[in-house]
Amino acid sequence: MKIAVSANGRDLDAAIDPRFGRCAWFIIVETGDMSFEAFANDSGSLGGGAGIQSAQFVASKGAVAVLTGNCGPNAVQTLNAAGIELFVNQSGTVKEAVQRHIKGLLNATTQPNVTDHHGMGDVAVSETSQAVSPAPGMASAGGQGGGMGGCGCGRGQGRGMGGGKGGGGRCRS
């Protein structure tokens, strides 16, 4: 069985990288004989969509499980759709985490343990982190502004306030 592990290095003694989508390396381990392949994560430098791209990558390598520290909602959705089991809040080395999985000591989840775009900064996360939704009555950024010109005049700043109903052409405000 192949297991993908987010890692800071390229071997079994590497520490687990707590970021799934923006980890430095993916170590794909064959649990039968502990052979492995290391792949640099090219998705880590993307402005957005790193979790989705990373999930698609590990699926393409035949992984049936992912061991990582944190995983956001977009990556989780992609992993769930691919039928890949997810084990979050992992730490230690790649080898230690894989051995815990082999011994049946880990519990799979189908839920994210951090919010989307979480790995874009260097923020430390506790093991009790939970994905959160905006408070009732609070809108999340909808990106409905009309851009800089044309309809809406682009004054919405990504908050859905641009209107988007103008007739095009020059901004009249």
Buried (B, 14 or more C-beta within 10 A) or exposed (E): EBBBBBBBBBEBEBBBBBBBBBBBBBBBBBBEEEEBEBBEBEBBEBEEBBBBBBBBBBBEEEBBBBBBBBBBBBBBBBBBEBEBBBBBBBEEBBBBBBBBBBEEEBEEBEEBBBBBBBBBEEEEBEEEBEBEEEEEEEEEEEEBBBEEEBBBBBBBEEBBBBBBEBEEEEBEE
